[in-house]
C-alpha cells in the first residue's frame, strides 16, 4: 500500500469510525480536582481528557494509552524500553508532565520516560495542547500531559483489582482501594508490570537463517501510591499525595554480539497541599519533595555502574481573589531547590524562584478571557518574561471559537550544563512564541475540534561536535513548527445498544529555519481511530493507529527513514455481574501482524495476546 493510500485510509477512519471506549460513568457528589488551574486557565486551548473507561481498555504502560488515544508521537527503543514523546513537532524535553499540578520532568535530562508510568495509577489523564509555561514552568512548549489523583468526600468503600496475563510472559497487577466519608478521603494503590519480553522479530534473520528475537528485553516496574485528604470544614482541606516507583529494565540488544546492559531507575514523590476558602480570597499552598535516581550497568553481569540522583524541594503559594463577580485574579509565587549529583555531572545545586499573575474574566456565559505573565529568577540562566493571552467565545450552541498566544521556555538540564565532558554552563533557555486558533463544533452527540497553530522556537539546544571531537550543547537551532490537529467524538444509544467513537489526527511541519528540513523523528501525519460497542454485560472495541514515515537524519536523506505503519488492536469483555463487577476480557494486539518499528533497528512485536480479569467490589 502506498503512503498516499494509507493516508486516505486514515482519513476515511477519521470520518467513519472515530476512537474511544464506553463504560457507564457515575456522577460523583463531590470531587476535589488535584490540578484546578488545568480547568480554570485552559478555556482558550484544547484539553483531551481520558477517564477510567478509556484507561482500562488499553495496555498498562502510559505510552500505549497515549499513543492510541492522542496526537502525541512516541519513539520507543523496543517494547517496554525507553519511550520519548514529540508534541507538535517539538523534542521530548519540550513536553511537560504534570503530576497533581507539579512539573515532574527529569531534572537530569528534562524529559519523562512514558514506559515507566502506568496509566492505571491515576483517576484521569489529560493532554493539553499548546504552551503552558506561565503556569507549569520549564518544558511546557509543545503541550502538557496531566496525571491526576482526584479525591472525593462522600461515603464510599470501593476496591478495584485488575489482573493481566499476555504474550511473552507479560504480567500486570493493579489494585486500588478508595475509602471516604464526608471528612476523610483515602486512596491506596499498587501496580506491577513485568515481562520477559522475548518476542520474535518479524522478517528478521541472522546470517545463519535463524529468526532473530528480542534479547535482553526483560523489564519489571513496581509502583506504590497513597493519597489522603482531610476536610476540617467546608473551607479548609488538607491533602497528601505520595508515590514511589522502581523500574528494573534490561536494554534490548541491536545485535546478538552486543554486551548485555541494564538500567535501573526510580522516583519518590510527596506532595502536601492545603486549600483555604475565605470568601472572595481562596488560597492553595503546595510543598513537594521529588527524588529521582538511576543506575546504569554497561555490563549487567558485573556490579559496576554509573549513577545520577536529584532531590527537588518545591514550595508554591497560589492566592485566588474574586475581584468582581466576573473577574478572578491569581497571584502565584514558588521556589524550588534542586540538588543533583552523579557520576557524569558532579554535585550542583540550582535554586529557582518565580512569580506569576493570572487573570480570568468571564463576560456573560459565552465569552471568557485569560491573561497570564511569569518571571523566573536564578543565577544559572537568564529567564525571559513569559506570557499567555487567550479568549474563548461561544457564538451559539454549536460553535465555539478559541484564540491563544503565548511565550514559553525550557531551561537547560543538569546534563546540558554539567555533563563531564562537554557540558556548557553558559547555555541560554530555549524559548518559543506560539499562536493557535481553535474551532469547536458540537452537534447533539457529535463533537469536532479543529486546531491550527504556529510556533517559532529559538535557541534550541543541540549537542554538536566541538574541540578535540568532544560533543557539547549549543544554542544554535531555530525551528518553525506549524500544523493542524483534529479531535472527533461521537456517542449514540439505540435501546440497549451503546456506541462510542473518537478519533485524532495531526498534520505537523517542524522545520529547521536555516535548512528548511523537517526535524528528524517528527512524522508529517499521525492518526488514531476506534469504535466501541456495549450491550448489557458485553462490550467490545476496535482501535487503530497510523504513524507516517519519519526522517532519522537532520539532512532528510530519503534513504534514512522509518517507514510508516498502520496497526490495530481488538478487544472484548464480559461482565459476570459477580459482586459489583467481574469482567473477563481478551485482547489481540497488532491484529494484522504488522512488522514495524518507531526507531531504527528496534523492532516491535507482531501479533500478540492479552487476557484480563477486572474485579470491582
C-alpha positions in Angstrom: 0.0 0.0 0.0 1.5 3.4 -0.9 1.8 6.2 1.6 -0.9 8.2 -0.2 -3.3 5.3 0.0 -2.6 4.8 3.7 -3.2 8.5 4.4 -6.5 8.3 2.6 -7.4 5.2 4.5 -6.8 7.0 7.8 -8.9 10.0 6.7 -11.7 7.5 6.0 -11.3 6.2 9.5 -11.5 9.7 10.9 -14.7 10.3 9.1 -16.4 7.0 9.8 -15.4 5.2 13.0 -13.5 7.5 15.3 -11.9 6.3 18.5 -12.9 5.6 22.2 -14.4 3.2 24.6 -17.6 3.5 26.6 -18.4 2.3 30.1 -21.1 3.6 32.4 -20.0 6.8 34.2 -21.1 7.5 37.7 -21.8 11.1 38.7 -19.8 11.8 41.9 -21.3 14.0 44.6 -18.1 16.0 45.4 -14.7 15.7 43.7 -11.6 17.7 44.7 -9.7 18.3 41.5 -5.9 17.9 42.1 -5.0 20.5 39.4 -7.5 23.3 39.5 -5.6 25.6 37.1 -5.8 23.0 34.3 -9.6 23.6 34.1 -9.6 27.2 35.2 -6.9 28.6 32.8 -7.3 26.4 29.7 -10.5 27.8 28.2 -8.7 29.0 25.1 -6.8 25.8 24.5 -7.7 22.2 23.6 -7.7 19.7 26.5 -8.3 16.0 25.8 -9.4 14.0 29.0 -9.0 10.3 29.2 -11.1 8.8 32.0 -11.2 5.4 33.7 -13.2 3.7 30.9 -10.6 4.6 28.3 -7.6 3.9 30.6 -8.9 0.4 31.5 -9.1 -0.8 27.9 -5.5 0.0 26.9 -2.3 -1.7 27.9 -0.9 -0.7 31.2 2.1 1.5 30.3 1.3 5.1 29.6 2.9 5.0 26.1 0.3 2.6 24.8 -2.6 4.6 26.2 -1.5 8.0 24.8 -0.2 6.5 21.5 -3.7 5.1 20.6 -5.7 8.0 22.0 -4.0 11.3 21.3 -1.9 13.2 18.7 1.3 12.6 20.6 4.0 10.7 18.7 6.2 8.3 20.6 9.7 7.0 19.8 10.3 3.6 21.5 13.6 1.8 21.9 11.6 -1.5 21.7 8.6 -2.8 23.6 8.7 -1.6 27.2 12.1 0.2 26.7 12.8 3.9 26.9 9.9 5.9 25.3 10.1 9.6 24.5 7.5 11.9 23.1 7.1 14.6 20.4 4.2 17.0 20.7 3.5 19.5 17.8 7.0 18.7 16.3 8.9 19.5 19.5 11.6 17.5 21.3 10.9 15.1 24.2 12.0 17.7 26.8 9.6 20.2 25.4 6.5 18.4 26.7 6.0 18.8 30.4 4.4 16.0 32.5 2.4 17.4 35.4 1.6 15.2 38.5 -1.3 16.7 40.5 -0.2 20.2 39.4 3.5 19.8 39.8 6.0 19.6 36.9 7.9 16.2 37.2 10.1 16.2 34.2 13.5 14.9 35.0 16.0 17.4 36.3 18.8 15.4 34.7 17.6 15.1 31.1 14.5 17.3 31.0 12.1 14.6 29.8 9.9 11.8 31.0 10.1 8.1 30.1 6.5 7.2 29.5 7.2 3.5 29.7 8.0 3.8 33.4 4.4 5.1 34.2 1.3 3.0 34.5 -1.9 4.8 33.4 -4.0 2.8 35.8 -2.4 4.6 38.8 -4.4 7.7 38.1 -8.1 8.7 38.2 -7.8 10.7 35.0 -5.2 11.7 32.4 -5.4 14.8 30.3 -3.5 16.1 27.3 -3.4 19.8 26.9 -2.1 21.1 23.5 0.0 24.3 23.3 2.2 26.3 25.6 1.8 26.2 29.4 5.0 27.6 30.8 3.2 30.5 32.6 1.6 28.0 35.0 3.8 24.9 34.7 7.2 26.3 34.0 10.0 24.7 32.0 9.3 22.3 29.2 5.7 23.2 28.6 6.3 24.3 24.9 4.6 21.7 22.8 2.0 20.8 25.4 1.5 19.2 28.8 0.4 15.7 30.0 -1.5 15.8 33.3 -1.6 12.8 35.7 -4.3 13.4 38.3 -5.4 11.7 41.5 -8.7 13.4 42.4 -10.2 12.9 45.9 -13.9 12.5 46.8 -15.7 13.3 50.0 -18.8 11.1 50.4 -19.4 7.7 51.9 -17.6 5.1 49.8 -15.7 1.9 50.2 -14.5 0.6 46.8 -11.9 -1.8 45.6 -10.6 -2.4 42.1 -8.4 -5.2 41.1 -7.2 -5.9 37.6 -5.0 -8.9 36.6 -3.4 -9.3 33.2 -1.5 -12.1 31.5 -0.3 -11.9 28.0 2.3 -13.0 25.4 6.0 -13.0 26.3 5.0 -13.9 29.9 3.7 -10.3 30.4 2.1 -9.9 33.8 0.1 -7.0 35.1 -1.4 -6.4 38.6 -3.2 -3.2 39.5 -5.0 -2.8 42.8 -6.7 0.4 44.1 -8.9 0.9 47.1 -10.8 4.1 47.9 -12.3 4.8 51.3 -14.0 8.1 52.1 -16.7 9.8 54.0 -17.6 13.5 54.5 -14.4 14.2 56.4 -11.8 11.8 55.1 -10.8 10.5 51.6 -8.1 7.9 51.1 -6.8 6.2 48.0 -4.2 3.4 48.1 -2.8 1.7 45.0 -0.3 -0.9 43.9 0.8 -1.8 40.3 3.3 -4.2 38.9 4.0 -4.7 35.2 6.7 -7.2 34.1 7.6 -9.2 31.0 10.4 -11.5 29.8 9.7 -9.6 26.5 11.3 -12.2 24.3 9.3 -11.7 21.2 10.4 -12.8 17.7 11.3 -10.2 15.1 9.2 -10.5 12.1 11.1 -10.9 8.8 14.5 -10.6 10.6 17.0 -13.4 10.4 20.7 -14.0 11.3 23.3 -14.8 8.7 22.7 -18.5 9.5 19.0 -18.1 8.6 17.7 -18.3 12.2 14.9 -15.9 13.2 16.0 -13.1 15.4 14.3 -12.3 18.6 14.3 -9.6 21.3 17.2 -10.4 23.6 17.9 -8.8 26.9 14.5 -7.1 26.9 13.2 -8.0 30.4 11.5 -5.4 32.5 9.8 -5.1 35.9 8.0 -1.9 37.0 6.5 -1.6 40.5 4.6 1.5 41.8 3.1 2.2 45.2 0.8 5.2 45.8 -1.2 6.7 48.7 -3.4 9.8 48.7 -5.2 11.2 51.7 -7.4 14.2 52.2 -9.0 15.6 55.4 -11.7 18.2 55.4 -11.5 20.3 58.6 -14.7 22.1 57.4 -16.1 23.3 54.2 -13.4 26.0 53.9 -10.2 24.2 55.0 -8.9 21.0 53.4 -5.5 19.3 53.7 -4.3 16.7 51.2 -1.2 14.5 50.9 -0.2 12.7 47.7 2.6 10.1 47.8 4.0 7.8 45.1 7.2 5.7 44.8 8.3 3.6 41.9 11.2 1.4 40.7 11.9 0.2 37.2 14.4 -2.6 36.7 14.9 -2.9 33.0 17.4 -4.5 30.7 18.2 -2.8 27.4 17.3 -4.7 24.2 20.2 -5.7 22.0 20.6 -4.3 18.5 23.0 -7.2 17.5 23.5 -10.5 19.2 27.2 -9.7 19.8 26.5 -6.6 22.0 27.3 -6.6 25.7 24.1 -7.0 27.7 23.4 -3.9 29.8 20.8 -2.9 32.4 19.2 0.3 33.6 17.5 0.8 37.0 15.7 4.0 37.8 13.1 5.1 40.3 11.4 8.0 41.9 9.7 9.1 45.1 7.2 11.9 45.0 5.5 13.5 48.0 3.1 16.5 47.9 1.4 18.2 50.8 -1.4 20.6 49.8 -3.7 23.0 51.7 -6.9 24.6 50.3 -8.4 27.5 52.2 -11.6 29.4 51.3 -12.0 32.8 52.9 -14.9 34.3 50.9 -13.5 36.2 48.0 -10.0 35.0 48.8 -9.0 31.4 48.2 -5.6 30.0 49.0 -3.7 27.0 47.7 -0.4 26.1 49.2 1.8 23.2 48.0 5.1 21.8 49.1 6.6 18.9 47.4 9.7 16.7 47.6 10.7 14.7 44.5 13.6 12.3 44.4 14.8 10.6 41.2 17.7 8.3 40.6 19.2 5.9 38.0 21.9 3.3 37.9 23.3 2.2 34.5 25.2 -1.1 34.2 27.1 -1.2 31.0 27.6 -4.9 31.6 24.9 -6.4 33.7 27.0 -9.4 34.6 29.1 -7.1 36.8 28.3 -4.9 39.8 29.9 -1.8 38.2 27.5 1.1 37.3 27.3 4.8 36.8 24.6 6.8 38.5 22.7 10.0 38.9 20.4 11.5 41.6 18.4 14.6 42.1 16.5 15.9 45.1 14.0 18.6 44.3 12.1 20.7 47.0 9.2 22.8 45.7 7.0 25.3 47.6 4.2 27.1 45.8 1.6 29.6 47.1 -1.4 30.4 44.9 -3.8 33.2 46.0 -7.1 33.4 44.1 -9.1 36.6 44.6 -12.6 37.3 43.2 -12.0 40.9 42.1 -15.5 41.1 40.7 -18.2 38.5 40.1 -16.8 38.0 36.6 -13.1 38.6 37.2 -10.7 36.3 39.1 -7.1 37.1 39.8 -4.4 34.5 40.8 -1.1 35.5 42.2 1.4 32.7 42.3 4.9 32.6 43.9 7.1 29.5 44.0 10.5 28.4 44.9 12.4 25.2 44.1 15.8 23.9 45.2 17.4 21.1 43.3 20.5 19.2 44.4 21.9 17.0 41.7 24.8 14.6 42.0 26.1 11.9 39.8 29.0 10.1 38.0 28.8 12.3 34.9 27.8 15.7 36.2 29.3 16.1 39.7 27.5 17.8 42.5 25.5 21.0 41.8 22.7 23.0 43.4 20.1 25.0 41.5 17.7 27.4 43.1 14.8 29.0 41.1 12.2 31.5 42.3 9.3 32.7 40.2 6.3 35.0 40.3 3.1 34.7 38.2 0.0 36.7 37.7 -3.1 35.1 36.1 -6.4 36.9 35.3 -9.6 35.3 34.0 -12.6 37.3 33.0 -16.0 35.8 32.2 -18.2 38.2 30.2 -21.5 36.5 30.4 -21.7 32.8 29.8 -20.3 32.8 26.3 -17.1 34.9 26.4 -14.2 34.0 28.5 -10.7 35.7 28.5 -7.5 34.8 30.3 -4.2 36.6 30.7 -1.0 35.4 32.4 2.6 36.5 32.9 5.5 34.8 34.7 9.1 35.7 35.5 11.8 33.3 36.9 14.9 34.3 38.9 18.0 32.2 39.2 21.8 32.6 38.9 22.1 29.7 36.4 20.5 31.4 33.4 18.6 34.5 32.4 14.9 33.8 32.1 12.6 35.6 29.6 9.3 37.2 30.5 6.7 34.6 29.7 3.1 35.4 28.9 -0.2 33.8 27.8 -3.2 35.6 26.3 -6.4 33.7 25.4 -10.0 34.1 24.6 -12.9 31.8 24.0 -16.2 32.9 22.5 -19.3 30.7 22.1 -21.3 32.1 19.2 -24.2 29.7 19.6 -24.9 26.1 20.8 -22.9 24.5 18.1 -19.8 26.7 17.5 -17.1 27.9 19.9 -14.0 29.9 18.8 -10.8 29.8 20.8 -7.7 32.0 20.4 -4.4 31.8 22.2 -1.0 33.5 22.1 1.9 32.6 24.4 5.6 32.7 25.1 7.1 29.6 26.7 10.5 28.2 27.5 12.7 25.3 28.6 15.7 25.6 30.9 19.0 23.7 30.4 19.1 20.5 32.3 21.9 19.1 34.6 23.2 17.0 31.6 23.2 20.1 29.4 25.1 22.3 31.9 27.4 19.9 33.7 28.0 16.7 31.7 31.6 15.5 32.0 32.9 16.1 29.5 31.1 18.5 27.2 28.6 20.3 29.5 28.1 24.0 28.8 27.3 26.2 31.8 26.8 29.3 29.6 23.6 27.9 27.9 20.5 30.1 27.5 17.0 28.7 27.9 15.1 27.6 24.8 12.2 30.0 24.2 9.2 29.9 21.8 6.3 32.1 20.6 3.1 30.3 19.8 -0.2 31.3 18.3 -3.2 29.0 17.8 -6.8 29.1 16.7 -9.3 26.5 17.9 -12.8 25.7 16.4 -15.2 23.5 18.4 -18.3 22.3 16.7 -21.0 20.5 18.7 -24.0 18.8 17.1 -26.0 16.8 19.7 -23.9 13.7 20.2 -21.1 14.7 17.9 -18.1 17.0 18.7 -15.5 18.2 16.3 -12.4 20.2 17.4 -10.1 21.7 14.8 -6.9 23.4 16.0 -4.4 25.4 13.8 -1.1 26.6 15.3 2.2 28.2 14.5 5.2 28.0 16.8 8.6 29.7 16.5 11.4 28.3 18.7 14.8 30.0 19.1 18.0 29.0 21.0 17.0 25.3 20.7 19.7 23.2 22.3 21.6 20.7 20.1 24.7 18.6 21.0 27.3 19.2 18.3 31.0 18.1 18.0 33.4 20.7 19.3 37.1 21.0 20.1 39.0 17.7 20.1 35.8 15.9 18.9 34.0 16.4 22.2 30.3 16.8 21.8 28.8 19.8 23.6 25.4 21.5 23.7 24.9 24.8 21.9 22.0 27.3 21.5 22.2 27.2 17.7 18.9 25.9 16.2 15.9 27.9 15.2 12.7 25.9 14.4 9.4 26.9 12.9 6.6 24.4 13.6 3.0 24.7 12.3 0.1 22.4 11.6 -3.4 21.3 12.5 -4.9 18.9 15.0 -8.3 17.2 14.7 -10.3 15.7 17.6 -13.6 13.9 16.9 -16.0 12.2 19.3 -19.4 10.6 18.9 -21.7 8.5 21.1 -25.2 7.1 20.5 -27.6 4.7 22.2 -30.2 2.6 20.4 -32.2 0.9 23.1 -29.7 -1.3 25.0 -27.1 -0.9 22.3 -24.4 1.8 23.0 -21.8 3.1 20.5 -18.9 5.4 21.2 -16.3 6.6 18.7 -13.4 9.0 18.8 -10.5 10.0 16.5 -7.5 12.2 16.4 -5.3 13.4 13.5 -2.2 15.6 13.5 -0.5 17.2 10.5 2.8 18.6 11.6 5.5 20.6 9.8 8.5 21.2 12.0 11.4 22.7 10.1 14.9 23.9 10.8 14.8 27.6 9.9 18.2 27.5 8.1 17.9 24.3 6.1 14.1 24.0 5.8 14.4 20.3 6.6 11.8 18.5 8.7 13.2 17.7 12.2 14.1 14.0 12.4 11.7 11.7 14.2 8.7 14.1 13.6 6.1 12.5 11.4 4.1 14.6 9.0 1.0 12.6 9.7 -0.4 10.8 12.7 -3.9 9.4 13.2 -5.8 7.3 15.6 -9.3 5.9 15.4 -11.6 3.4 17.2 -15.1 2.4 17.8 -16.6 0.6 20.8 -19.9 -1.2 21.4 -21.6 -2.3 24.6 -24.9 -4.1 25.4 -25.8 -5.3 28.9 -22.9 -7.4 30.1 -20.9 -7.4 26.8 -18.6 -4.8 25.4 -16.1 -4.8 22.5 -13.8 -2.3 20.8 -11.5 -1.9 17.8 -8.7 0.7 17.6 -6.1 1.6 15.1 -3.0 3.8 14.9 -1.3 5.3 11.8 2.1 6.9 12.0 3.6 8.5 8.9 7.2 8.0 8.0 9.9 9.9 9.8 13.4 11.0 8.8 16.2 9.7 11.0 18.8 12.2 9.9 18.9 16.0 10.1 19.7 16.2 6.3 16.4 14.5 5.4 18.2 11.7 3.5 15.3 9.8 1.8 17.3 6.6 2.3 17.4 7.1 6.1 13.8 6.9 7.2 11.5 4.8 9.4 8.7 3.6 7.2 5.1 4.5 8.0 2.9 1.9 9.7 -0.7 1.1 10.5 -1.5 -1.2 13.4 -4.7 -2.3 15.1 -6.0 -3.8 18.3 -9.3 -5.5 19.1 -10.8 -6.5 22.5 -13.9 -7.9 24.1 -15.0 -8.4 27.7 -18.0 -9.9 29.5 -19.3 -8.8 33.0 -20.4 -11.8 35.0 -22.1 -9.4 37.5 -20.4 -11.0 40.5 -20.1 -8.5 43.4 -20.2 -5.0 41.8 -18.4 -6.2 38.6 -16.5 -9.2 37.5 -15.2 -8.8 34.0 -13.3 -11.3 31.9 -11.6 -9.8 28.8 -9.4 -10.8 25.9 -7.3 -8.6 23.5 -5.5 -9.2 20.3 -2.7 -6.6 19.8 -1.2 -5.8 16.4 -4.1 -7.7 14.9 -2.7 -7.9 11.4 0.8 -8.9 12.5 2.4 -5.8 11.1 6.2 -5.6 11.0 7.0 -2.1 12.3 9.4 0.0 14.4 9.4 3.6 15.7 13.2 3.7 16.0 15.7 2.2 13.6 16.8 -1.4 14.5 14.3 -1.5 17.3 11.5 -3.9 16.0 8.2 -4.1 17.8 6.3 -7.4 18.4 4.0 -8.9 15.9 0.5 -10.2 16.8 0.2 -10.9 20.5 -2.4 -11.5 23.1 -3.6 -10.4 26.5 -6.3 -11.7 28.8 -7.5 -9.9 31.9 -9.8 -10.1 34.9 -11.3 -7.0 36.4 -12.9 -7.2 39.8 -14.8 -4.4 41.5 -16.2 -4.8 45.0 
